[in-house]
Amino acid sequence: MEKIKILILLALLLMGFSANAQNFHNPPFVRKGLMYISTGLSGGYMTFEPYQNIYVNGSFGYCMEDQIAVRTDLYVFIPDVNFKGQLNQNTGILVGGEFHLPFNRFDLSLLLQPGVSFVYLEEGVSTKKVQTEPVISGSIGTSYYLFNNFHVFASAMYLHGSYFMEQPDPYHLDEFRITAGIGVNVFVNHTPVFQRKRVKF
């Protein structure tokens, strides 16, 4: 199943290359006014705990300037009940700024996002079932805009945080995450009022 997904993504990339080979010298596709929504799967490797996690990722971003955007990400945790000691809940919301380095229909982006994680460990000692813990993350990603309203992406992220239970040592949430998926995008009207054409009577 994973091989089929990879082959589909590669086929879409090749289609995009062939469709845009003649427009290689065009200006960057990513610019002010671009709004994008994407979804994908994330695999996480915890650096202080011997566990690997899986998430469903959804994100929304908007370019306020040609290279500067605001973006929010939701990571929905998918627990594996077969692994004793793994977190039962670790869903998180991140909001921050994104800096784009576009080239034609390619885009390389740097992202810094603080946020919160909703964490629970059944075996932990805590009076609360789910606790809200602050986290911060930094990531690097790449996207390719195959068509005017469709793109594919991949990113690598490091997240830092701690789950404070009622015991001496916290549960470290530090984790490397790799995410890949697809998205849709549109340009919205961002022309200043004084630059808009007036209707003549």
C-alpha positions in Angstrom: 0.0 0.0 0.0 2.8 2.4 0.9 4.6 1.6 -2.4 1.4 2.4 -4.3 1.1 5.8 -2.6 4.8 6.6 -3.4 4.3 5.6 -7.1 1.2 7.8 -7.3 3.1 10.8 -5.9 6.0 10.2 -8.3 3.6 10.0 -11.2 2.0 13.3 -10.2 5.4 15.0 -9.9 6.4 13.8 -13.4 3.1 15.1 -14.8 3.8 18.5 -13.2 7.4 18.5 -14.5 6.3 17.9 -18.1 3.4 20.3 -17.9 5.7 23.1 -16.7 9.0 22.4 -18.4 8.4 25.2 -20.9 7.6 27.7 -18.1 10.8 27.1 -16.1 11.7 30.8 -16.2 8.4 32.0 -14.9 8.2 33.9 -11.6 7.7 32.0 -8.4 4.3 30.4 -7.9 4.2 31.1 -4.2 3.5 34.8 -3.5 1.3 37.1 -1.6 -2.3 36.1 -1.4 -1.8 32.3 -1.7 -4.0 30.3 0.7 -3.3 26.6 1.0 -4.9 23.7 2.9 -3.2 20.3 3.1 -3.6 16.9 4.7 -1.1 14.0 5.2 0.3 11.3 7.4 3.1 11.8 9.9 5.5 9.3 11.4 7.2 10.3 14.6 10.3 8.9 16.4 10.6 9.9 20.1 14.1 10.9 21.0 13.9 10.1 24.8 11.4 7.3 24.7 11.6 4.0 22.8 8.4 4.6 20.8 7.3 5.5 17.3 4.0 7.4 16.7 1.6 8.0 13.8 -0.5 11.1 13.2 -3.0 12.4 10.7 -1.9 16.0 9.8 -4.0 18.9 8.6 -2.7 22.4 8.0 -3.9 25.8 6.8 -1.6 28.7 5.7 -1.9 32.1 4.1 0.9 34.2 2.5 0.6 37.7 3.9 3.7 38.7 1.8 5.6 37.1 -1.0 7.7 35.0 1.4 6.0 35.3 4.7 3.0 33.3 5.8 1.1 32.4 8.9 0.2 28.7 9.4 -1.6 26.4 11.8 -1.2 22.6 12.0 -3.3 20.0 13.7 -1.7 16.6 14.5 -4.3 13.9 15.5 -2.6 11.1 17.4 -3.3 7.5 16.4 -2.5 5.3 19.5 -1.2 1.7 19.2 -2.7 -0.3 22.1 -0.2 -3.1 21.5 2.7 -1.1 22.8 2.8 -0.9 26.6 4.0 2.5 27.8 3.1 4.4 24.7 1.0 7.6 25.1 -2.7 7.1 24.9 -3.2 10.6 23.7 -0.8 13.2 22.1 -2.9 15.3 19.7 -1.5 18.8 19.2 -2.2 22.2 17.7 0.6 24.4 16.4 0.5 28.0 15.2 3.4 30.1 13.8 5.2 31.8 11.0 6.5 30.3 7.8 9.2 31.7 5.6 9.1 30.6 1.9 12.0 30.3 -0.5 10.1 29.6 -3.8 11.6 28.8 -7.2 9.1 28.5 -10.1 6.6 25.9 -8.8 9.0 24.5 -6.1 8.9 25.9 -2.6 11.3 25.4 0.3 9.9 26.6 3.6 11.2 27.1 7.2 8.6 27.0 10.0 8.6 27.9 13.7 5.5 27.0 15.6 4.7 27.1 19.3 1.5 25.3 20.4 -0.1 22.8 22.8 -0.3 19.1 23.1 -3.2 17.2 24.7 -1.4 14.4 26.5 -2.5 11.3 28.5 -0.6 8.2 29.6 -2.8 5.6 31.3 0.1 4.1 33.2 1.2 7.6 34.4 0.5 9.0 37.9 -1.8 12.0 37.3 -5.1 13.2 38.7 -6.1 14.5 35.2 -6.9 12.2 32.4 -5.7 14.6 29.7 -3.3 17.4 30.3 -2.5 20.4 28.1 1.2 20.9 27.8 3.1 23.7 25.9 5.3 22.6 23.0 7.4 24.3 20.4 8.6 23.0 17.0 10.8 23.9 14.1 10.6 22.3 10.6 11.8 22.4 7.1 9.5 21.5 4.2 9.3 21.3 0.5 6.2 21.6 -1.8 5.6 21.3 -5.5 2.6 23.0 -7.1 1.6 20.5 -9.8 -1.3 22.6 -11.0 -2.8 26.0 -10.1 -4.9 24.5 -7.4 -3.1 21.3 -6.3 0.2 20.5 -4.6 2.2 17.8 -2.9 4.5 18.3 0.1 6.9 16.7 2.5 8.5 18.0 5.7 10.7 17.1 8.6 10.1 18.6 12.1 11.5 18.4 15.5 9.1 19.0 18.4 10.1 19.8 22.0 8.0 19.5 25.1 7.4 17.6 28.4 4.4 15.9 30.0 4.4 16.7 33.7 2.8 13.9 35.7 2.8 13.6 39.5 6.2 11.9 39.6 9.8 13.2 39.8 10.7 12.9 36.2 8.5 14.2 33.3 7.7 12.3 30.2 9.7 13.9 27.4 7.6 14.6 24.3 10.6 15.4 22.1 10.1 13.8 18.7 11.3 13.8 15.1 8.3 13.8 12.7 8.3 13.2 8.9 5.1 14.2 7.1 4.0 13.8 3.5 0.7 14.5 1.8 -1.3 16.5 -0.7 -3.1 19.9 -0.6 -5.2 22.4 -2.5 -4.5 26.1 -2.9 -6.1 29.3 -4.2 -5.2 32.9 -4.6 -7.5 35.4 -2.8 -7.9 39.1 -3.5 -5.2 41.1 -1.8 -5.1 44.2 -3.9 -5.1 47.4 -1.8 -8.2 49.5 -2.1 -6.3 52.5 -3.6 -4.9 50.2 -6.4 -8.2 48.8 -7.5 -9.7 50.1 -10.7 -12.7 52.4 -10.2 -15.8 52.0 -12.3 -16.3 54.9 -14.7 -19.8 56.1 -15.5 
